[in-house]
Amino acid sequence: MSEDIHWMNLALEEARKGIGRTAPNPPVGAVIVKNGVMLGKGLHRAAGQPHAEREALADAFGNNVRGATIYITLEPCSTQGRTPPCTQGLIDAGLARVVYACVDRNPDHAGRADAILKGAGLEVVSGVCTEDAEKLLRPFFKVRDVGLPRVIWKTAMSLDGRITRPPGEGQWMTGELARADVQKLRATVDAIITSGETVRRDRPALTIRAPELLAGRLQPWRVVISDRPESLILEGSMERTLIRPRGDLAEILRELARDQGVLTVLIEAGGVFSAAMFEAGLVDEIVVYYAPTLCGGPSPGLGGLGLIEPWQLEQLEYFQLGNDVRLSGIVRR
């Protein structure tokens, strides 16, 4: 079992490379091992491209994979889609053993791989590193289960909870390391949502600006919620930009998942709009960058009418970025 955990962790490393790049498909990784030696590895890179299993088989080309074990972070698909079923590819390659972390919640796939692979004489083991794999698959599973993308609220604020600096000071609340980390965060999502008021006040780009993070992927969708689109001036190209009138926020998110294949959304907006997302019960996760500053002033990170009861956070993580502190957590329902 410890050996299975070791190799599955390497498959999880491969899967993490695909976060933010595979929508509407999930990020999945795979490694092929024989006699304690890794023969190939792979990840699903984008929708329509080969799945992780076939990438790993291609990477192992020239090695004898017959009798080998493949470790996959999600149950292999068993139906024909834009790519052929991976179960048949594993059978054809002569693999002896398949180990996967999570059962696929797609009803067309869920549980079918076991019967197909076992019927062909392969050993099948599931449930290895399931918790770690499910963390990567939370956005995909949420869309699958309820039709809504996973929502992350991100903000930068002073220690007294303000998101704007005093008049006459620069626009940036946090330092360069924190702002670079925001670029990494944007690279993990499929869409960024903001309000018309934020666009009019700050004229944000809402893009991934680090070339190494953008390589091999498209910019996230920029979604602006506003009833006055004629007053909006956005930096850069309007490609992959959507402007939606104010309305049912859940329905806007549902539309993004359904029509654009969005799995994960990042909220970057002022306190009033952010509070509306919380009040509607739509936020799953938060990322807050705290600057060692006291600002005062009228612009809190969360405004609005207030929550009926305070929301608690779990799975807290925090670390220092220069003089700033990054705190993240999952919203406890």
C-alpha positions in Angstrom: 0.0 0.0 0.0 2.8 2.4 0.8 4.2 1.8 -2.7 0.9 2.6 -4.2 0.7 5.8 -2.2 4.2 6.8 -3.4 3.3 6.4 -7.1 -0.1 7.9 -6.8 1.5 11.0 -5.3 3.5 11.3 -8.5 0.3 11.0 -10.5 -1.2 13.8 -8.4 1.9 16.0 -9.2 1.1 15.4 -12.9 -2.6 16.3 -12.4 -1.7 19.6 -10.6 0.0 20.8 -13.8 -3.3 20.7 -15.5 -5.3 22.9 -13.0 -6.9 25.8 -14.8 -6.2 24.3 -18.3 -8.6 21.4 -18.8 -12.2 22.8 -18.4 -14.8 21.5 -18.9 -12.8 18.3 -18.2 -11.0 17.6 -14.9 -7.3 17.8 -14.3 -6.0 14.2 -14.2 -2.5 12.7 -14.0 -1.2 9.2 -14.5 2.1 7.3 -14.2 3.1 3.8 -15.4 5.3 1.6 -13.2 7.0 -1.8 -13.7 9.3 -3.5 -11.3 9.6 -0.3 -9.2 10.6 1.8 -12.2 8.5 4.6 -13.7 8.2 3.9 -17.5 6.0 6.9 -18.4 3.9 9.7 -17.0 1.3 12.1 -18.4 -1.5 14.5 -17.7 -4.7 15.7 -19.5 -3.6 19.0 -21.0 -6.8 20.4 -22.5 -10.3 19.4 -23.5 -10.2 17.4 -26.8 -6.6 16.3 -26.2 -5.6 12.8 -25.0 -6.4 11.8 -21.5 -3.7 11.3 -18.9 -3.6 7.5 -19.4 -2.9 7.8 -23.1 -0.3 10.5 -22.5 1.4 8.2 -20.0 1.3 5.3 -22.5 2.8 7.6 -25.2 5.5 8.8 -22.8 6.4 5.1 -22.1 6.8 4.4 -25.9 9.8 2.1 -26.4 9.4 0.5 -23.0 7.7 -2.8 -22.5 4.6 -1.9 -20.5 3.0 -5.4 -20.6 2.4 -6.5 -17.0 2.9 -2.9 -15.7 0.8 -1.0 -13.2 -0.8 2.4 -14.1 -1.7 4.9 -11.3 -4.5 7.4 -12.3 -6.0 10.2 -10.2 -9.5 9.5 -11.5 -11.4 6.4 -12.7 -10.5 5.8 -16.4 -13.2 6.7 -18.8 -15.1 3.9 -20.4 -17.1 5.6 -23.2 -16.3 7.2 -26.5 -16.2 11.0 -26.4 -13.9 13.4 -28.2 -11.3 10.8 -27.3 -11.6 7.0 -27.3 -12.3 5.1 -24.0 -9.2 4.8 -21.9 -10.2 1.4 -20.5 -9.7 -0.1 -23.9 -6.4 1.6 -24.3 -5.2 0.1 -21.0 -6.4 -3.4 -22.0 -4.8 -3.1 -25.5 -1.4 -2.0 -23.9 -1.3 -5.2 -21.9 -1.2 -3.6 -18.4 -1.7 -6.0 -15.5 -2.9 -3.6 -12.8 -4.9 -0.3 -12.6 -4.9 1.8 -9.4 -7.0 4.9 -9.3 -7.9 7.5 -6.6 -11.5 8.6 -7.2 -14.6 7.2 -8.8 -15.9 9.3 -11.6 -19.2 11.0 -10.8 -20.2 11.1 -14.5 -23.1 8.6 -14.5 -21.9 7.4 -17.9 -18.6 6.3 -16.4 -19.1 5.8 -12.6 -18.1 2.3 -11.6 -18.0 0.9 -15.1 -14.2 0.8 -15.4 -13.9 -1.9 -12.7 -16.2 -4.3 -14.5 -14.6 -3.7 -17.9 -11.0 -4.0 -16.7 -11.6 -7.0 -14.4 -13.5 -8.7 -17.2 -10.3 -8.4 -19.3 -8.2 -9.9 -16.6 -6.7 -6.8 -15.1 -6.4 -6.2 -11.3 -8.2 -3.0 -10.2 -7.5 -1.1 -7.0 -9.4 2.1 -6.1 -9.4 4.6 -3.2 -5.7 5.3 -3.0 -5.0 9.0 -2.0 -8.7 9.7 -2.5 -8.8 12.8 -0.3 -5.9 14.5 -2.1 -7.4 13.7 -5.5 -10.8 15.0 -4.6 -9.3 18.3 -3.6 -8.1 18.7 -7.2 -11.5 17.5 -8.5 -13.8 19.6 -6.4 -14.6 22.1 -9.2 -15.4 19.3 -11.7 -17.5 17.4 -9.1 -19.4 20.6 -8.1 -20.4 21.3 -11.7 -21.3 17.7 -12.2 -23.4 17.6 -9.0 -25.2 21.0 -8.9 -24.3 22.7 -12.2 -22.4 25.5 -10.5 -18.7 26.3 -10.8 -16.5 26.4 -7.7 -16.2 30.0 -6.5 -13.1 31.5 -4.8 -13.2 35.0 -3.3 -9.9 36.8 -3.4 -9.1 40.1 -1.9 -6.2 42.2 -0.6 -6.8 44.3 2.5 -5.2 46.1 5.4 -5.1 44.8 8.9 -8.3 46.8 9.7 -10.1 45.2 6.8 -9.9 48.0 4.2 -9.3 47.4 0.5 -8.3 50.9 -0.6 -5.3 52.9 0.6 -5.6 56.5 2.0 -5.9 59.3 -0.5 -2.6 60.3 -2.1 -0.9 56.9 -1.7 -0.3 54.3 -4.4 -3.0 51.9 -5.6 -1.3 48.7 -4.5 -2.2 47.4 -1.1 0.3 44.5 -1.1 3.9 44.0 -2.3 5.4 42.4 -5.4 5.5 38.9 -4.0 1.8 38.9 -3.1 0.9 40.4 -6.5 2.9 37.7 -8.2 1.0 35.1 -6.2 -2.3 36.5 -7.5 -1.1 35.8 -11.0 -0.5 32.1 -10.0 -4.0 32.1 -8.5 -5.6 33.5 -11.7 -3.8 30.7 -13.6 -5.8 28.1 -11.7 -9.3 29.4 -12.7 -11.4 29.6 -15.8 -13.2 32.9 -15.2 -12.8 36.1 -13.2 -15.9 37.9 -12.1 -16.1 41.6 -11.1 -18.6 44.4 -10.8 -19.1 47.4 -13.1 -18.3 49.6 -10.2 -14.9 48.0 -9.8 -14.2 48.4 -13.5 -15.2 52.0 -13.5 -13.1 52.8 -10.4 -9.9 50.7 -11.0 -9.9 49.8 -14.7 -8.5 46.3 -13.9 -7.0 44.0 -16.6 -8.1 40.8 -14.9 -5.7 38.8 -16.9 -2.7 36.5 -16.4 0.3 38.7 -17.2 3.1 36.2 -16.5 4.0 34.6 -19.8 5.2 31.4 -18.2 1.8 30.9 -16.5 -0.2 31.7 -19.7 1.8 29.2 -22.0 -0.5 26.5 -23.3 -3.7 28.0 -22.1 -6.2 30.8 -22.8 -6.9 33.8 -20.7 -9.6 33.3 -18.1 -13.0 34.6 -19.1 -13.6 38.1 -17.8 -17.1 38.6 -16.6 -18.4 42.0 -15.6 -21.8 42.3 -13.8 -23.2 45.7 -14.7 -26.4 47.4 -15.9 -24.4 50.2 -17.6 -22.1 48.5 -20.1 -21.6 51.7 -22.0 -19.7 53.1 -19.0 -17.2 50.3 -18.8 -13.5 50.6 -20.0 -11.5 47.4 -19.6 -7.8 47.2 -20.2 -6.6 45.1 -23.2 -8.6 43.1 -25.7 -12.3 42.4 -25.2 -11.8 38.8 -26.4 -13.1 36.3 -23.9 -15.0 39.1 -22.1 -18.6 38.8 -21.0 -20.8 41.6 -19.7 -23.9 40.5 -17.9 -26.7 42.6 -16.3 -27.3 42.4 -12.6 -29.7 39.6 -11.8 -29.7 36.1 -10.2 -26.0 35.5 -9.4 -26.4 31.8 -9.2 -27.9 31.7 -12.7 -25.0 33.7 -14.1 -22.6 31.2 -12.6 -24.7 28.3 -13.9 -24.6 29.9 -17.4 -20.8 30.1 -17.2 -20.6 26.4 -16.4 -23.1 25.4 -19.0 -22.1 27.6 -21.9 -18.4 28.3 -21.4 -17.5 25.1 -19.6 -16.2 27.0 -16.6 -15.2 24.9 -13.6 -13.7 27.5 -11.3 -14.5 31.2 -10.8 -12.4 33.9 -9.0 -14.2 36.9 -7.6 -12.1 40.1 -7.7 -14.5 42.9 -6.7 -15.3 45.5 -4.1 -17.0 44.9 -0.8 -20.6 45.3 -1.8 -20.5 42.8 -4.8 -18.4 40.4 -2.8 -20.8 40.5 0.1 -23.7 39.8 -2.3 -21.9 36.6 -3.4 -21.5 35.5 0.2 -25.1 36.4 1.1 -26.3 34.3 -1.8 -24.3 31.4 -0.4 -22.2 31.0 -3.5 -18.6 31.3 -2.2 -16.7 28.0 -1.6 -13.2 29.2 -0.7 -11.4 32.4 0.2 -7.9 33.8 -0.4 -7.0 37.0 1.5 -3.7 38.9 1.2 -3.2 40.9 4.4 -0.9 44.0 4.2 0.8 45.2 7.4 -1.1 48.5 7.1 -3.9 50.4 8.9 -5.9 52.5 6.5 -9.2 53.5 8.0 -11.6 54.8 5.4 -15.0 53.7 4.0 -14.1 50.7 1.8 -14.3 47.4 3.7 -13.4 44.0 2.2 -17.1 42.9 2.7 -19.9 45.4 2.8 -23.6 44.6 2.1 -26.3 43.8 4.5 -24.3 41.4 6.5 -24.6 37.6 6.8 -27.4 36.0 8.8 -24.7 34.2 10.8 -20.9 34.3 10.5 -19.4 31.8 8.1 -16.6 29.7 9.5 -13.5 28.5 7.6 -11.8 25.2 7.7 -8.6 23.8 6.2 -6.9 27.1 6.9 -3.5 27.7 5.3 -1.3 30.8 5.7 2.2 31.9 4.8 4.2 35.0 4.4 5.0 36.7 1.1 7.5 39.5 1.8 5.8 41.7 4.4 2.3 40.4 3.5 0.4 37.3 4.7 -1.7 35.1 2.5 -4.5 33.3 4.2 -6.8 30.8 2.5 -9.6 28.5 3.7 -12.7 26.5 2.7 -16.1 27.9 3.6 -17.8 25.5 6.0 -21.5 25.1 5.0 
